């Protein structure tokens, strides 16, 4: 039996808002009543395109029909907007990271508990067909006991394509905070929470030239590490190597590999929902493709929100949770602190692996249409 689509509002109408508006329109997983943005012209344009209302922030938070808010503001505003929504009695689903500062993330979760409200947070790519099928393979014991993992996010930085790339090189961003949530959330989902951290960081340049339009020729002062190498001890006993970098001109390393006592699993890009997923067992000379056995192989941003709204009606724990996002935020700060201290540190939070997503979630009533 399905559940009733809940009414939500979206705060922030940047590029990512289209994904939430599209999945709401195409799959009816939730109903968007209104959008809000400090740029009122952009908010009005987005509202017209998707046949929803444009509201001020105060109007949206005061609307009694809106059950939950999706926070798509820039990372520096995540904590302020999420706290305002919680104080207005709304559940909140935020884009990653949960907050820039660890302390703000803790305050968010404390306030949500006080108010009896739910907090969810991206990425929900880990609920897609690729990572969920990988989880199924690991849980079935096909690669034996997981012993180690490697995860790599290697790029040359966003200044060649992003129109305003400055924020990528400030505190709370860099390759670790920008892309790390995808990789860390995948590792926790597949293997368990992070228990110990050691790390080394560097940055290739103190200033970086913007080569994208319209600001080509300007320079960005780099105020955060741009190459981060971390060793993570996971709750299940596996040891993971995580490298995130904006300093790599090119690379052929895999996104994520899980190495077990009986074989290796090549896991898809955790910033996507689909495959490819491959396995190579002991004694085999070739990799074998694994068919995806779970739904949501196409771009399905918003399924974490749908899951949160569903279990809010039926009871239970939602998967793309604030607790998981707080653990990821805590781990990222711990990585930087371990590098600075040049010693192994223990994160202050703990996280359990979220439950696997059902092959046919109660809130998924129609086929995924893709982009």
C-alpha positions, -999 to +999 in steps of 0.1 A: +000+000+000+013+035-009+014+066+012-001+100+006+023+124-011+032+152+014+032+189+006+067+205+007+084+239+000+118+244-015+141+271-003+168+279-029+162+278-066+196+271-080+204+243-105+198+214-081+162+226-075+152+213-109+159+177-099+135+179-069+108+197-089+111+172-118+109+141-096+079+156-078+062+162-111+071+129-128+067+104-099+043+121-075+065+112-045+058+145-029+040+177-039+058+210-041+035+239-032+060+268-033+096+278-038+115+307-022+148+324-030+166+357-021+166+362-059+129+368-063+131+370-101+147+335-103+122+321-078+093+335-099+108+320-131+112+286-115+077+287-100+062+295-134+081+267-151+069+241-127+034+255-119+041+262-082+039+293-061+068+317-054+068+328-017+090+348+006+109+327+032+086+339+060+055+331+039+068+296+031+077+288+067+043+301+079+022+281+055+003+254+075-001+231+045+037+227+040+048+198+061+085+198+051+111+221+037+139+212+013+170+234+020+189+240-012+207+271-001+245+275-004+263+254+023+271+285+044+233+291+049+223+255+056+224+257+094+205+290+096+178+280+072+174+245+086+171+259+122+145+284+111+124+257+094+126+235+125+116+264+147+086+268+123+076+232+129+087+218+096+106+187+088+137+195+069+156+177+041+189+195+033+214+193+005+248+182+016+266+190+039+242+192+068+261+223+080+296+238+075+306+235+112+303+204+132+288+223+161+260+237+139+252+202+128+249+190+164+226+220+172+204+210+142+199+175+155+193+186+191+166+210+180+150+184+158+148+160+187+134+187+209+107+195+184+099+159+174+108+166+138+128+147+112+159+159+095+172+143+063+202+151+042+217+144+008+233+125-008+205+100-015+225+086-044+233+057-020+197+047-023+200+043-060+203+010-079+241+010-081+250+013-044+220-007-032+228-036-054+264-034-042+251-035-006+231-066-015+262-083-030+283-075+001+256-086+025+251-119+006+288-126+013+298-129-024+332-112-018+336-128+017+345-106+046+352-070+036+388-062+045+397-030+027+382-003+005+397+024-018+377+055-027+390+082-051+375+115-062+402+130-084+397+161-105+415+193-116+389+215-099+357+234-109+372+267-120+372+255-156+335+250-158+317+267-128+307+304-134+315+313-098+339+288-084+353+309-055+334+291-027+349+257-037+382+270-022+370+283+011+365+266+045+336+241+044+343+233+007+374+220-011+372+185-026+366+169+008+335+189+018+322+193-018+325+156-029+335+138+002+299+133+014+291+111-016+320+088-009+318+088+029+281+081+028+286+053+004+313+038+026+292+040+057+262+025+038+283-004+025+306-011+054+297+008+085+305+040+104+340+055+108+358+047+141+394+061+135+409+086+112+444+096+101+452+119+072+475+141+052+465+172+033+482+197+009+473+223-017+490+226-051+484+264-055+479+294-032+459+310-060+440+295-089+430+311-122+394+310-133+391+298-169+353+296-171+331+324-183+321+350-174+351+356-150+380+341-170+413+356-160+403+363-123+422+345-095+409+327-065+428+327-032+428+291-019+419+289+018+414+251+022+433+219+014+428+208-022+443+173-019+432+152+011+444+117+017+427+098+046+429+064+062+396+053+079+390+024+102+353+013+097+330-003+123+329-036+104+367-039+107+376-029+071+402-002+065+394+024+038+417+048+019+399+080+008+415+105-015+397+137-026+415+161-048+412+192-070+449+189-079+448+160-103+450+168-141+439+133-150+434+099-135+424+063-142+418+051-106+384+035-098+357+055-079+353+029-051+365-007-047+356-030-019+381-058-013+370-090+006+385-123+015+370-139-016+370-112-042+367-075-051+337-054-059+340-024-082+313+001-071+298+028-093+304+065-089+286+075-057+275+108-073+252+088-096+224+064-091+232+036-116+261+014-126+283-001-137+289-026-109+315-054-114+329-083-094+360-104-097+364-133-074+395-152-064+409-172-093+390-154-119+408-137-147+381-113-158+356-089-142+319-098-144+292-072-147+265-075-121+230-066-132+213-039-111+186-055-089+172-024-073+151+006-086+163+041-093+191+036-118+185+070-134+189+105-118+165+103-089+175+130-065+147+134-041+141+097-032+158+103+002+132+130+009+104+107-003+117+080+020+118+104+050+083+117+043+070+081+039+083+068+072+072+099+089+037+086+082+043+049+087+069+050+114+105+038+115+139+053+106+145+071+073+177+062+055+192+095+043+191+108+078+204+138+097+223+115+120+242+099+091+249+133+077+262+146+110+285+116+112+298+124+077+303+160+087+321+150+119+343+126+100+353+153+074+363+177+102+381+149+120+401+142+088+413+178+086+421+179+123+440+146+121+461+159+093+469+191+112+477+172+144+496+145+125+480+118+146+451+094+146+418+108+159+384+094+168+352+110+155+329+122+182+298+106+165+287+072+156+266+059+127+249+026+119+245+014+084+211+025+072+187-003+064+187-013+027+160+003+006+132-021-002+131-034-038+096-019-041+093+010-016+058+018-004+061+053-018+073+042-052+042+037-073+053+044-108+083+034-130+114+057-129+113+078-160+149+091-159+159+125-172 
